[in-house]
Amino acid sequence: MLQAPRGGPGGSRDGVRGLPARSRARRRGRALTDPAWQVRAGAATALRAAAQDVAVPALAKTLGDPNADVRKAAVLALLRHDGAEARAALGTATDDPDADVRAYAARSVTSARPA
């Protein structure tokens, strides 16, 4: 009986599924330097679910991306992480040149303050 070849580990075409979570997160982190802004934005979004010690430093660097949509994706992903490093990164995003990035970051910083 013939079977179709599997795409990669775990049957994934991109070879990501079946890898340990940290390996997947690092692979997504490398996509943050892809030439296509859409790939970088998608990688930032994917890092929402990654381990904080892998995701937050990568997302903090992404706040310097030349594309505002990538920076917005990084801010939204950082919202899913807690800790001083994530809050500090969100704080720097409040000075972003793009009004949407500033608004997302400012909303997160003000909502994190105690009442």
C-alpha positions in Angstrom: 0.0 0.0 0.0 1.4 3.4 -1.0 1.3 6.3 1.5 1.7 10.0 0.9 5.0 11.2 2.3 4.8 13.2 5.4 5.9 16.8 5.4 8.2 16.8 8.4 8.3 15.7 12.0 4.8 15.0 13.3 3.4 15.2 9.8 3.7 19.0 9.6 4.5 20.5 6.2 6.7 23.2 7.8 8.4 20.8 10.2 7.3 22.8 13.2 4.6 20.5 14.7 6.2 17.7 16.7 9.2 19.9 17.8 9.5 20.8 21.5 7.8 24.1 22.4 11.1 25.9 22.9 12.3 24.9 19.5 9.1 26.1 17.9 9.4 29.4 19.7 13.0 29.8 18.6 12.0 29.1 15.0 9.3 31.7 15.2 11.8 34.1 16.7 14.1 33.6 13.7 11.1 34.5 11.4 11.1 38.0 13.1 14.0 38.9 10.8 12.3 37.6 7.6 12.3 40.2 4.7 8.5 40.0 4.4 6.7 42.2 7.0 3.8 39.8 6.9 6.0 36.9 8.1 7.5 39.0 10.8 4.0 40.1 12.0 2.9 36.5 12.0 5.9 35.4 14.0 5.3 38.1 16.6 1.7 37.0 16.9 2.8 33.3 17.3 5.1 34.3 20.1 2.1 35.2 22.3 1.9 31.5 23.2 5.7 31.0 23.6 7.6 30.7 26.9 8.1 34.1 28.4 11.9 33.8 28.6 12.1 33.1 24.8 9.2 35.4 23.6 9.7 38.6 25.6 13.3 39.4 24.6 12.5 38.7 20.9 9.3 40.8 21.0 11.1 43.6 22.7 13.6 43.7 19.8 10.7 43.6 17.4 9.4 46.9 18.7 12.2 48.5 16.6 10.9 47.0 13.4 10.5 49.5 10.5 6.9 48.3 9.8 4.2 49.5 12.2 2.0 46.4 11.7 4.9 44.3 13.0 5.3 46.6 16.0 1.5 46.4 16.7 1.7 42.6 16.6 4.6 42.7 19.0 2.7 44.9 21.4 -0.3 42.7 21.3 1.8 39.6 21.9 3.6 41.3 24.8 0.2 41.8 26.4 0.0 38.1 26.9 3.2 38.0 29.0 3.7 39.2 32.5 6.8 40.4 34.2 9.1 43.4 34.5 10.7 42.9 31.1 7.4 42.7 29.2 6.1 45.8 31.1 9.3 47.7 30.3 9.0 46.8 26.6 5.4 48.0 26.5 6.5 51.2 28.2 9.0 52.0 25.5 6.3 51.3 22.9 4.3 54.3 24.3 6.8 56.5 22.5 6.4 54.7 19.1 6.0 57.0 16.0 2.8 55.1 15.0 -0.4 56.3 16.8 -1.9 52.8 16.9 1.2 51.2 18.4 1.3 54.0 21.1 -2.4 53.5 21.8 -2.2 49.7 22.3 0.9 50.1 24.5 -0.5 53.0 26.5 -3.8 51.1 27.1 -1.8 48.1 28.4 0.4 50.2 30.7 -2.5 52.1 32.2 -4.6 48.9 32.7 -1.7 47.3 34.6 -1.5 50.1 37.1 -3.2 49.5 40.5 -6.3 51.5 41.1 
